[in-house]
Amino acid sequence: MSSEFPPGLKKRANQLPPSIRVGKSGLTEKAINEIKARLEKKELIKVKFLNTAINGNKKELFKELAERTDSVLVLTVGFTASLYKKKSAK
C-alpha cells in the first residue's frame, strides 16, 4: 500500500456504502463538483457508476475521476471506485 494512505484505508473503503451514484450522463461538471464537496467533508468516499455511464475502459474512467477531483484512487471493485483526499488543514 502507498505511504499516502493511512493504515486500514482499504478495509474502511471496502465497508463504505456508495455515497454518490453516477448515471448515464457520466462525469459531468455537476457530478465532479459534488464528489469534490463530499471528499472535503469525509476524506474517503465511494462512487458507484451505472454500467451505462461507462463508455470504454473503466480503469481510464476511474483514473480520470481521481485526477479531476484531486484525489487518490484507493480501491476499485466492479463499477465502484473508492477515493481518498486528505483534509486540508484550516
Rosetta blueprint (number, residue, H / E / L):
1 M L
2 S L
3 S L
4 E L
5 F L
6 P L
7 P L
8 G L
9 L H
10 K H
11 K H
12 R H
13 A H
14 N H
15 Q H
16 L L
17 P L
18 P L
19 S L
20 I E
21 R E
22 V E
23 G L
24 K L
25 S L
26 G L
27 L L
28 T L
29 E H
30 K H
31 A H
32 I H
33 N H
34 E H
35 I H
36 K H
37 A H
38 R H
39 L H
40 E H
41 K H
42 K H
43 E L
44 L E
45 I E
46 K E
47 V E
48 K E
49 F E
50 L L
51 N H
52 T H
53 A H
54 I L
55 N L
56 G L
57 N L
58 K H
59 K H
60 E H
61 L H
62 F H
63 K H
64 E H
65 L H
66 A H
67 E H
68 R H
69 T L
70 D L
71 S L
72 V E
73 L E
74 V E
75 L E
76 T E
77 V E
78 G L
79 F L
80 T E
81 A E
82 S E
83 L E
84 Y E
85 K L
86 K L
87 K L
88 S L
89 A L
90 K L
